[in-house]
Amino acid sequence: MSRGARLWLYALAGLVALSVVRTVTGADDLTSAGTMRAAIIAAIPIALAGLGGLWSERAGVVNIGLEGMMILGTLGAGYYTYYQGPWVGLLGAMMFGAIGGVLHALATVVFTVDHIVSGVAVNIIAAGVAGFLAEVFFADLEGGGPTQSPSLERPMSITVPGISDWSADLSAQRWFLVSDLAGLINALTAGLSIFTVLALLALAGTGWLLWHSAFGLRLRSCGESPSSAETLGVNVYRYKFLAVTMSGVFAGFAGCYLAVVASSGYANGQTGGRGYIGLAAMIFGNWRPGGLLTGSLLFGFTEGARLRQGGESVHALLLLIGVALLALAAWQLYRARRAVALLAATVGAGALWWYLATEAVPDSFTEMTPYVATLLVLALFSQRLRMPAADGQPYRRGEAG
């Protein structure tokens, strides 16, 4: 079975599981159109940040600085969107993010600074610069302040006549699986931001460019064996520099999405660690766009569920998590992976006990749900991952000789 077919099969299995949980628990908003729409809005910035990380790491450069590049993107989006509209705001966000990417590329590619140290430095610098420039840009504007911009114009949205109304009516029926699928269709056909469409096209375009073109083969060779690539005439420095800069561009796009789609303007600290979650989604997706999108939707769904019915939806998810982890534990035990099986069984039994012993989840925990999901996914699926062979390793021209 092809990779694409497996992803579609996993998506269908996930939707069936959610439909079963909704039916059993009575948490009807779990797969409603509103929840699905919130999940998509929450997932896209994570996916774009992860896409930036994929470009960088496929060329062999670890990019912990995605968070800082997103911060710069939110600032650029806030400034340029206020004065010239969302499309110029998107370009401004990408430009600001690219500046962060260039800084990281200079440090890691040219001066061979440790990738982690450089990425942390980018995050610290970006947070400081954004805090300073936000006050300069927005403090004197009506509706703005030293930590936030005025309300920003949103990009256009797309609604498909007929399908959106039909799917909304069908979703409200709460039929098993049919209504859940209708909720997803409605989220994709009613009020869908054009920036969401662009993000999905960027994911698909990256998949084609990096895996089905000569350019992509050369770039990936820089992350697998830069010395061998050099012997074949590949300018490794150029490809690494370009890849890290593009990483900043996509992180800037993620920041723009946060500022003008997910919220109504720029605010200090609004990235909320999504750059790190994007990095986790990329790792979960095994450094490939399809898996990256799957991981982003997983984290986005936990965020969307808590935003809708809060504790009730997250409480229903405990049942799904508990059963899924116990099944995973049995499978890992069958494959003689006892450590992973023990971890999955322990967490799964705990989640199931929590679901059976309580009727709701405290609000303080629902705030943590996306981050807890990140830790669980990385802990349980780390054994199947294969990072690019030369990822994070310093490279100097002439090593091949």
C-alpha positions in Angstrom: 0.0 0.0 0.0 1.3 3.4 -0.9 2.1 6.1 1.7 -0.7 8.3 0.5 -3.2 5.5 0.7 -2.1 4.7 4.2 -2.6 8.3 5.3 -6.2 8.3 3.9 -6.8 5.0 5.7 -5.5 6.5 9.0 -7.7 9.5 8.5 -10.8 7.4 8.0 -10.0 5.3 11.0 -9.5 8.4 13.1 -12.9 9.8 12.0 -14.6 6.5 12.8 -13.0 6.4 16.2 -14.1 10.0 17.0 -17.6 9.1 15.8 -17.7 6.1 18.2 -16.5 8.2 21.1 -19.0 11.0 20.3 -21.8 8.4 20.3 -20.8 6.7 23.5 -20.0 9.8 25.5 -22.7 12.2 24.2 -20.1 14.9 23.5 -22.0 16.0 20.4 -19.7 19.0 19.7 -16.6 16.8 19.5 -16.9 16.5 15.7 -19.2 19.4 14.9 -18.4 21.8 12.1 -17.4 24.4 14.6 -14.9 22.1 16.3 -13.5 21.0 12.9 -13.2 24.6 11.8 -11.4 25.5 15.0 -9.1 22.5 14.6 -8.1 23.5 11.1 -7.4 27.1 12.2 -5.3 25.8 15.1 -3.5 23.2 12.9 -2.4 25.4 10.0 0.1 27.6 11.8 1.6 24.4 13.3 1.8 22.8 9.9 3.5 25.8 8.3 6.0 26.0 11.1 6.7 22.3 10.7 7.0 22.8 6.9 9.7 25.4 7.6 11.5 22.9 9.8 11.2 20.2 7.1 12.9 22.5 4.5 15.7 23.2 6.9 16.3 19.8 8.3 16.1 18.0 5.0 19.1 20.1 4.1 20.8 19.1 7.3 20.2 22.1 9.5 18.3 21.7 12.8 16.0 24.7 13.3 15.0 25.3 16.9 14.5 28.9 15.9 11.1 28.3 14.3 9.4 29.9 17.3 11.4 33.1 16.9 10.8 33.2 13.1 7.1 32.9 13.8 7.3 35.8 16.3 8.9 37.9 13.6 6.2 36.8 11.2 3.4 37.9 13.5 5.1 41.3 13.9 5.5 41.8 10.2 1.9 40.7 9.5 0.6 43.2 12.2 2.5 46.1 10.8 2.0 45.6 7.0 -1.6 44.4 7.3 -2.6 47.5 9.2 -1.3 49.9 6.6 -1.6 47.9 3.3 -3.9 45.0 3.8 -3.6 41.2 4.4 -1.8 40.3 1.1 1.0 42.8 1.7 0.9 41.7 5.3 1.6 38.1 4.2 4.6 39.3 2.2 5.8 41.4 5.1 5.5 38.4 7.5 7.4 36.2 5.1 10.1 38.8 4.8 10.4 39.2 8.6 10.5 35.4 9.0 13.2 35.2 6.2 15.4 37.6 8.2 15.3 35.1 11.0 16.1 32.3 8.6 19.1 34.2 7.2 20.4 34.9 10.7 20.2 31.2 11.5 21.8 30.2 8.1 24.7 32.6 8.6 25.4 31.2 12.1 25.0 27.5 11.2 26.1 27.3 7.5 28.7 30.0 7.2 30.2 30.1 10.7 29.3 26.5 11.7 27.8 27.5 15.1 26.0 24.7 16.9 22.5 24.5 15.5 20.7 24.4 18.8 22.6 27.3 20.2 21.9 29.4 17.1 18.2 28.5 17.2 17.8 29.4 20.8 19.6 32.7 20.1 17.2 33.4 17.2 14.2 32.8 19.6 15.6 35.2 22.2 16.5 37.9 19.7 13.2 37.7 18.0 11.2 38.0 21.2 13.2 41.0 22.3 13.0 42.7 18.9 9.3 42.1 18.6 8.6 43.4 22.1 10.6 46.6 21.3 9.2 47.2 17.8 5.6 46.5 18.8 5.7 49.5 21.1 7.3 51.6 18.3 4.8 50.4 15.7 1.5 50.3 17.6 1.6 52.3 20.8 0.3 55.5 19.3 -2.3 53.9 17.0 -6.0 54.0 17.8 -7.0 50.6 19.2 -3.4 49.6 19.5 -1.0 49.6 22.4 2.6 48.8 23.4 2.0 45.0 23.2 -0.7 44.7 20.5 -1.8 46.1 17.2 -5.2 47.5 16.3 -7.7 45.0 14.8 -6.5 43.9 11.3 -8.3 43.3 8.1 -8.9 39.6 7.5 -8.1 37.9 4.1 -11.0 36.8 1.9 -12.8 33.5 2.7 -14.3 30.9 0.4 -17.8 29.4 0.8 -19.0 26.7 -1.7 -22.8 27.3 -2.3 -25.0 24.3 -1.8 -22.4 22.0 -0.3 -21.9 24.3 2.8 -25.6 24.5 3.5 -26.2 20.8 2.9 -23.2 19.7 5.0 -24.3 22.0 7.9 -27.8 20.5 7.9 -26.4 16.9 7.8 -23.9 17.6 10.6 -26.7 18.8 12.8 -28.5 15.4 12.5 -25.8 13.7 14.7 -25.9 10.5 12.6 -23.1 8.0 13.2 -20.1 8.8 10.9 -22.2 10.5 8.3 -22.7 13.6 10.4 -19.1 13.6 11.5 -17.9 13.6 7.9 -20.4 16.3 7.1 -18.9 18.4 9.9 -15.5 18.1 8.3 -16.9 18.9 4.8 -18.6 22.0 6.2 -15.4 23.2 7.8 -13.7 23.0 4.4 -16.5 24.6 2.4 -17.9 27.4 4.6 -15.9 30.4 5.4 -12.5 28.8 4.6 -9.8 31.4 4.6 -7.8 31.8 1.4 -4.7 31.6 3.5 -5.7 28.1 4.6 -5.9 27.1 0.9 -2.4 28.7 0.3 -1.0 26.7 3.2 -2.3 23.4 1.9 -0.9 24.2 -1.5 2.5 25.0 0.1 2.4 21.5 1.7 1.5 19.8 -1.5 4.0 21.9 -3.5 6.8 21.1 -1.1 6.1 17.4 -1.3 6.3 17.5 -5.1 9.4 19.8 -5.2 11.5 18.0 -2.7 10.6 14.4 -3.8 9.9 14.7 -7.5 12.4 17.2 -8.9 16.1 17.5 -9.4 16.3 20.5 -7.1 14.7 18.5 -4.3 17.0 15.6 -4.8 20.0 17.9 -4.5 18.6 19.6 -1.4 17.9 16.4 0.3 21.3 15.0 -0.5 22.8 17.9 1.5 21.0 16.5 4.5 21.9 12.9 3.9 25.5 13.1 2.8 26.8 16.6 2.0 30.3 15.3 1.2 28.9 13.0 -1.4 26.7 15.8 -2.8 29.8 18.0 -3.1 31.7 15.4 -5.1 28.7 15.4 -7.6 29.0 19.2 -8.1 26.2 20.3 -5.7 26.9 23.7 -4.0 26.1 22.5 -0.5 26.4 25.9 1.1 24.0 27.5 -1.4 21.3 24.7 -0.9 21.6 24.8 2.9 21.4 28.6 3.0 18.4 28.6 0.7 16.6 25.9 2.6 17.1 27.6 6.0 15.9 30.9 4.5 12.8 29.2 3.1 12.3 27.8 6.6 12.0 31.3 7.9 9.6 32.2 5.0 7.2 29.5 6.0 7.5 30.2 9.7 6.7 33.9 8.9 3.7 32.6 7.0 2.7 30.7 10.1 3.0 33.9 12.1 0.9 35.8 9.7 -1.8 33.2 9.9 -1.9 33.5 13.7 -2.2 37.3 13.5 -4.8 37.7 10.8 -6.8 34.4 10.6 -6.5 32.7 14.0 -6.9 36.1 15.8 -7.8 39.7 15.0 -4.3 41.2 15.3 -0.8 41.1 16.5 -0.1 40.6 20.3 3.1 39.9 22.1 3.5 36.2 22.9 0.7 35.0 20.7 2.8 32.2 19.1 2.5 30.4 22.4 5.1 27.8 21.6 3.6 26.7 18.3 6.9 26.8 16.6 8.1 24.0 19.0 4.9 22.1 18.4 5.4 22.5 14.6 8.9 21.0 15.1 7.3 18.1 17.0 4.7 17.6 14.2 7.5 17.5 11.7 9.3 14.8 13.7 6.1 12.8 14.2 5.6 13.0 10.4 9.0 11.5 9.9 10.3 14.6 8.0 7.6 14.2 5.3 4.8 16.7 4.4 1.9 14.1 4.6 3.0 12.9 8.1 3.6 16.5 9.1 0.1 17.5 8.2 -1.3 14.5 10.1 0.6 15.5 13.2 -0.5 19.1 12.9 -4.1 18.1 12.6 -3.8 15.9 15.7 -2.4 18.7 17.7 -4.8 21.2 16.2 -7.8 19.0 17.0 -6.9 18.8 20.7 -6.7 22.6 20.6 -10.0 23.0 18.8 -11.8 20.5 21.1 -10.8 22.4 24.2 -11.8 25.7 22.7 -15.4 24.5 21.9 -16.8 22.6 24.8 -13.7 22.7 26.9 -13.6 20.1 29.7 -16.5 18.0 28.2 -14.8 17.4 24.8 -11.4 16.8 26.4 -13.0 14.4 28.9 -14.5 12.5 26.0 -11.1 12.3 24.4 -9.7 10.6 27.5 -11.8 7.5 26.5 -10.3 7.5 23.0 -6.8 8.0 24.3 -7.1 5.3 26.9 -8.4 2.7 24.5 -6.0 3.6 21.7 -3.0 3.5 24.0 -4.0 0.1 25.5 -4.3 -1.3 21.9 -0.9 0.2 21.1 0.5 -1.4 24.2 -0.7 -4.8 23.1 0.7 -4.3 19.6 4.1 -3.2 20.9 4.2 -6.1 23.3 3.5 -8.4 20.4 6.5 -6.9 18.6 8.7 -7.4 21.8 9.0 -3.6 22.4 8.4 -3.9 26.1 9.5 -0.5 27.2 7.1 1.3 24.8 4.4 -1.2 25.6 4.8 -0.5 29.3 4.7 3.3 28.8 1.6 3.1 26.5 -0.2 0.7 28.9 0.5 2.9 31.9 -0.6 6.2 30.3 -3.6 4.5 28.7 -4.8 2.9 31.9 -4.4 6.3 33.6 -6.5 8.0 31.0 -9.2 5.4 31.1 -9.3 5.6 34.9 -9.5 9.3 34.7 -12.4 9.1 32.3 -14.4 6.6 34.4 -13.7 8.3 37.7 -14.7 11.8 36.7 -17.4 13.7 34.7 -15.3 16.6 33.5 -11.7 17.7 33.1 -10.5 20.9 35.0 -10.0 24.0 32.8 -6.4 24.2 34.0 -5.7 20.8 32.3 -7.6 21.6 29.1 -5.1 24.5 28.5 -2.3 21.9 28.6 -3.9 19.4 26.3 -2.0 20.3 23.0 1.3 20.2 24.9 0.6 16.9 26.6 -0.4 15.5 23.3 2.9 16.6 21.9 4.9 14.9 24.6 2.9 11.6 24.3 3.3 11.4 20.5 7.0 12.0 20.6 7.5 9.5 23.5 5.4 6.7 21.9 6.4 7.0 18.2 10.1 7.9 18.4 11.3 4.4 17.6 9.9 4.4 14.0 11.5 7.8 13.0 14.4 8.3 10.7 15.9 11.7 10.6 18.2 12.9 7.7 21.6 11.2 8.3 23.6 14.5 8.4 20.9 16.5 10.2 22.6 18.8 12.7 26.1 18.0 11.7 28.6 20.8 10.9 29.8 20.9 7.3 32.8 22.6 5.8 33.5 22.9 2.1 36.2 20.5 0.9 35.5 17.8 3.4 34.9 15.4 0.5 38.4 15.6 -0.5 
